[in-house]
Amino acid sequence: MARGIGSEFMRLTRHAHLEISEQRLGRPEPPPVEPAAGESDAQPLPDPGATRALAPDFHDLVTRRVSRRRYAESPLTQRELSFLLWCTQGVKDIPGGTVTLRTVPSAGARHAFETLLLVRRVEGLAPGLYRFDPPAHALRALPAPADLSERLTAACYGQACAGAGAVAFLWVAIPRRMTWRYGERGYRYLHLDAGHVAQNLYLAAEAIGAGACAIAAFDDQAIDALLGLDGERAFLIYLAAVGKKP
Ligand SMILES: Cc1cc2nc3c(=O)[nH]c(=O)nc-3n(C[C@H](O)[C@H](O)[C@H](O)COP(=O)(O)O)c2cc1C
């Protein structure tokens, strides 16, 4: 392990060290959303506007939030899943036709994540792997091995909660979407952005009587291989399990 690599990363990503970004060089902007190979047609989710009534008192919500690692066997409804996805990556506006403004902040509104979902218990939704399509507010099914939950748990060093929730949110970073504008400093922003997304998931889960646990202890290579990511152009940055409280 390279000792000091963290402080070296912080030093080398100071503005003084940055090269001219691809954006300033006039290179084309990467697309704001990236379809995955072999994905299905869009399966629309319930209108996220209909979930407004779920939100309880905000002070209670913030106070109640903890990391919950055990879940009831009861499923989430599609309306609840729609709410969680709206709170974590919901698109509010697309001014100018390309940049998306979402329910979470993102450096330069780059929104450099794709959300993959391991669905285990959601009413009316076949278990499996999906990609959330934010502009369409829809899911697209992806090919996946039948033992994905077990393999996800194994890739998280055996942390049982990873594959035990009703759903696991798997946030995939597409770094070029961020570095196109910010160069290597963009890698800092990816990690900051991921925190915003996960915190909204924690609070949204509490709002529907569910619990979430963020997970960053995973074997990068194992998890990227499991999800068909090359680890450079696209890599798993963070994940969280969600399920109803026991
Ligand atoms: C960046 C980050 C990584 C985390 N990784 C894990 C993890 O791999 N496994 C886990 O069980 N909890 C993980 N957690 C949850 C923390 O352990 C938890 O937030 C902390 O113990 C405080 O407890 P609380 O969330 O209930 O307040 C992570 C939290 C954060 C913010």
The ligand as an SDF file (V2000), in Angstrom:
LIG
                    3D

 31 33  0  0  0  0  0  0  0  0999 V2000
  -18.3550    6.7050    3.7560 C   0  0  0  0  0  0  0  0  0  0  0  0
  -19.0820    5.7080    4.6050 C   0  0  0  0  0  0  0  0  0  0  0  0
  -18.7870    4.3690    4.4720 C   0  0  0  0  0  0  0  0  0  0  0  0
  -19.4610    3.4070    5.2150 C   0  0  0  0  0  0  0  0  0  0  0  0
  -19.2160    2.0910    5.0070 N   0  0  0  0  0  0  0  0  0  0  0  0
  -19.8860    1.1690    5.7240 C   0  0  0  0  0  0  0  0  0  0  0  0
  -19.6670   -0.2050    5.4920 C   0  0  0  0  0  0  0  0  0  0  0  0
  -18.9240   -0.6150    4.6140 O   0  0  0  0  0  0  0  0  0  0  0  0
  -20.3760   -1.0910    6.2470 N   0  0  0  0  0  0  0  0  0  0  0  0
  -21.2600   -0.6950    7.2000 C   0  0  0  0  0  0  0  0  0  0  0  0
  -21.8690   -1.5470    7.8340 O   0  0  0  0  0  0  0  0  0  0  0  0
  -21.4720    0.6150    7.4550 N   0  0  0  0  0  0  0  0  0  0  0  0
  -20.8260    1.5440    6.7270 C   0  0  0  0  0  0  0  0  0  0  0  0
  -21.0730    2.8840    6.9380 N   0  0  0  0  0  0  0  0  0  0  0  0
  -22.0160    3.3000    7.9980 C   0  0  0  0  0  0  0  0  0  0  0  0
  -21.2350    3.8110    9.2180 C   0  0  0  0  0  0  0  0  0  0  0  0
  -20.6410    2.7130    9.8870 O   0  0  0  0  0  0  0  0  0  0  0  0
  -22.2010    4.5690   10.1320 C   0  0  0  0  0  0  0  0  0  0  0  0
  -22.6730    5.7410    9.4650 O   0  0  0  0  0  0  0  0  0  0  0  0
  -21.5090    4.9820   11.4300 C   0  0  0  0  0  0  0  0  0  0  0  0
  -21.1660    3.8680   12.2090 O   0  0  0  0  0  0  0  0  0  0  0  0
  -22.4030    5.9030   12.2710 C   0  0  0  0  0  0  0  0  0  0  0  0
  -23.6260    5.2520   12.5610 O   0  0  0  0  0  0  0  0  0  0  0  0
  -25.0350    5.8880   12.1150 P   0  0  0  0  0  0  0  0  0  0  0  0
  -25.0520    5.9660   10.6040 O   0  0  0  0  0  0  0  0  0  0  0  0
  -26.0520    4.8880   12.6180 O   0  0  0  0  0  0  0  0  0  0  0  0
  -25.1530    7.2360   12.7320 O   0  0  0  0  0  0  0  0  0  0  0  0
  -20.4280    3.8250    6.1740 C   0  0  0  0  0  0  0  0  0  0  0  0
  -20.7220    5.1890    6.3000 C   0  0  0  0  0  0  0  0  0  0  0  0
  -20.0810    6.1100    5.5170 C   0  0  0  0  0  0  0  0  0  0  0  0
  -20.4700    7.5720    5.6410 C   0  0  0  0  0  0  0  0  0  0  0  0
  1  2  1  0
  2  3  1  0
  2 30  2  0
  3  4  2  0
  4  5  1  0
  4 28  1  0
  5  6  2  0
  6  7  1  0
  6 13  1  0
  7  8  2  0
  7  9  1  0
  9 10  1  0
 10 11  2  0
 10 12  1  0
 12 13  2  0
 13 14  1  0
 14 15  1  0
 14 28  1  0
 15 16  1  0
 16 17  1  0
 16 18  1  0
 18 19  1  0
 18 20  1  0
 20 21  1  0
 20 22  1  0
 22 23  1  0
 23 24  1  0
 24 25  2  0
 24 26  1  0
 24 27  1  0
 28 29  2  0
 29 30  1  0
 30 31  1  0
M  END
$$$$
